[in-house]
């Protein structure tokens, strides 16, 4: 009696099932996703794949959080997710979604502090950003380095401000270490104070070392600095005055007004940029003691009062011709 051979049908059926299962897993991993339009997806520091999968399903980026987690573990080559904000395009596959969240294409959000922005306006700019959290007060004047800074949704304002101040500390230390013997600044704080005056007195980068040289000469000679921005600072804390300076304000005695005091003010009058700090620490070699506007945003410099008076006369004539007077 011939023996009956074992049926291969169960094995074949199992193989077909496994192939179908693999095809379903792989096909679902690379197939177009359900997302109808591009979204911005936020990943918090330390958030894991499990919670993110639920969020992705809730926002319509994937069909099933459970299947996404399964496929990610089997096919994703690791599930280490980056913190930040990411753009997920419409109909992105599950494979593409995970690749985006593991990658470096984080949306860069920048907040900019322009050169010469006083601390009260820095605080207002941070406070106006509704995607940051927490309360802050105006930082110490001169403690923030003007630059552009990254931030993330939900980040504390104090954390962003701390980065701005750390950048100033680092920059000031670097520039102070390279200072020229010509600088009149005896300490990094004095460098900040004088740099803040230079910052407010000229908007032309190429003039900063010359302006720094002029004020350095006045400091050495014990002359009044007579910098108009030092009159305004105690009145507005650095905000624009919006009118002409009054005679009573020119004569005011306080810790900032360099028309009524010899030497540097008691503190910075704004947040100076890197170039202004560098200019104070390496001022131009010049005999200039006076300057007046030239009508182009720059200044005309003079070594003597006689030269200066002639330059002032030209400036008034120009303003009269323009109809400013």
Buried (B, 14 or more C-beta within 10 A) or exposed (E): EEEEEEEEEEEEEEEEEEEEEEEEBBEBBEEEBBBEEEBEBBBEEEBEBEEBBBBBBEEBBBBBBEBBBBBBEEBBEEBEBBEBBBEBBEBBBBBBBBBBBBEEEBBEBEBEBEBBBBBBBBBBBBBEBEEBEEEBEBBEBBBBBBBEBBBBBEBBBBBBBEBBBEBBEEBBEEBBEEBEEBBBBEEBBBBBBBBBBBBBBBEEEEBBBBBBBBBBBBBEEEBEBBBBBBBBBBBEBBEEBEEEBEEEBEEBEBEBBBBBBEBBBEBBBBBBBBBBBBBBBBBBEBEBBBBBBBBEEBBBBBBEEEBBEBBBEBBEEBEEEEEEE
